[in-house]
Amino acid sequence: MKDINLLAATLDDNLQNFVTKLQSLTNSFWKYIVIALAAVVVVWGAYVGIKIAIAHRNEEKINARDMLKNLLIGIIVIFVVAVGAPLLINGLSAWVNA
């Protein structure tokens, strides 16, 4: 029985160390990740805007609008992941500490 308690305590300590390192890693790179994602959104948005502006045929306009719709969906997904990841890490940390 003592071995099981010792093993559980060791696993809790290891998980706590992992969560702490994961939190420090996300905190250190968070600014750069946001800048990179913003740059990708700006470049892709400019590309889609140019595609819409030079579209002459109806087919091209429909494809460009679909690309714009996909860009907006991608931005929403990125925002949800960006907001959810720190909350998930903090929840995991609280769960380990409980």
Secondary structure in CASP SS format (residue, H / E / C, confidence):
PFRMAT SS
TARGET T0000
AUTHOR 0000-0000-0000
METHOD secondary structure of the structure
MODEL  1
M C 1.00
K H 1.00
D H 1.00
I H 1.00
N H 1.00
L H 1.00
L H 1.00
A H 1.00
A H 1.00
T H 1.00
L H 1.00
D H 1.00
D H 1.00
N H 1.00
L H 1.00
Q H 1.00
N H 1.00
F H 1.00
V H 1.00
T H 1.00
K H 1.00
L H 1.00
Q H 1.00
S H 1.00
L H 1.00
T H 1.00
N H 1.00
S H 1.00
F H 1.00
W H 1.00
K H 1.00
Y H 1.00
I H 1.00
V H 1.00
I H 1.00
A H 1.00
L H 1.00
A H 1.00
A H 1.00
V H 1.00
V H 1.00
V H 1.00
V H 1.00
W H 1.00
G H 1.00
A H 1.00
Y H 1.00
V H 1.00
G H 1.00
I H 1.00
K H 1.00
I H 1.00
A H 1.00
I H 1.00
A C 1.00
H C 1.00
R C 1.00
N H 1.00
E H 1.00
E H 1.00
K H 1.00
I H 1.00
N H 1.00
A H 1.00
R H 1.00
D H 1.00
M H 1.00
L H 1.00
K H 1.00
N H 1.00
L H 1.00
L H 1.00
I H 1.00
G H 1.00
I H 1.00
I H 1.00
V H 1.00
I H 1.00
F H 1.00
V H 1.00
V H 1.00
A H 1.00
V H 1.00
G H 1.00
A H 1.00
P H 1.00
L H 1.00
L H 1.00
I H 1.00
N H 1.00
G H 1.00
L H 1.00
S H 1.00
A H 1.00
W H 1.00
V H 1.00
N H 1.00
A C 1.00
END
